[in-house]
Amino acid sequence: RRLLQLNLASLSRYPDFVAELETVSGLPTGLRRIPNLSVAYDADDAARLATFADFLARADHPGERLTSRECRRYEPLLAPTIRSGLLVEGDWSCDNRLLWRALIETGHRTGVREVPGFVHRVDSSNGRVTGVQLADGHTIDAGCVVVANGAWARQIDGLPDLPVRPVKGQIVRLDPGRLPAPSLTIRAYSRGSEIYLVPREGDREVVLGATVEELGFDHRVTAGGVYELLRDARTVMPMTAEYALAETSVGWRPGTPDNAPILGQCDVDGLLLATGHYRNGVLLTPITADVISTLIVTGELDSIAAPFTLDRFALASGRTR
């Protein structure tokens, strides 16, 4: 419930966030304010979707429950075998690649200095951060350091023990060409699996994802992973079998024991944490930026981030920090 509240708070900040980015950078951010349609393929999938719908309703964020026919009215490309659906008006999508480019350009235009290289170690003295050491031996002095390197958080020396692990995800990008493409983001429960089909503006690309694999930093795109994604996509939306296979890729989500982010301070003064966002990295971008920047400037952690500090794992294990 607390993670949902954090997600919704971040979503509410998205319009102003992207408006500022697009104004400063002059680039699109890829935000599509189009509803998300979740669908279920068989009876078991429909039961899972109903449980999810009940959860959203209890959290005061209800969706519109749809019959099979109503689902196809919203998205005609769906298979007639779809059992049920849930339309969530405020569940938008954002093109992560366009958002990243806009963020980088905004940083360049507002005076952010970009230093190439990899951080090997965070240096500290007497419980206070003093800077970072790069892999090539160079050092950068700093009174404040933010750890925001996602799934690689545990690869930096000088940090507290961060319970962050890489969770592999394989993604397929499809090119519809001249064929019809979905107009909505489709999330599907298909015979116990979960997939999403996200149309992108402009290039008519459809992003299909994603596997969830506890294999560490395994960079391989596997035949089995791609097959399962394509199989489930075809089950839910048969037209996808006619699309061209444009790209396959692998990414690593920064997972935590409760799959919620780690935000805020730690035992080293001046060392701030912004990692462990798991599958919500793009969604939580605005709230993370606001929480961490406010913490740097004022020293105060926004109350909405209070449940997501590193301390919660020590308390859960019965240890004290």
Beta strands, then each sheet from edge to edge (+ up, - down):
strand 1: 31-32
strand 2: 36-40
strand 3: 64-67
strand 4: 84-88
strand 5: 93-94
strand 6: 119-125
strand 7: 128-134
strand 8: 139-141
strand 9: 145-147
strand 10: 165-175
strand 11: 185-190
strand 12: 193-199
strand 13: 206-209
strand 14: 244-255
strand 15: 262-265
strand 16: 271-275
sheet 1: 1+ 5-
sheet 2: 3+ 4- 2+ 11+ 12- 13+ 10- 14+
sheet 3: 6+ 7- 8+
sheet 4: 9+ 16+ 15-
end
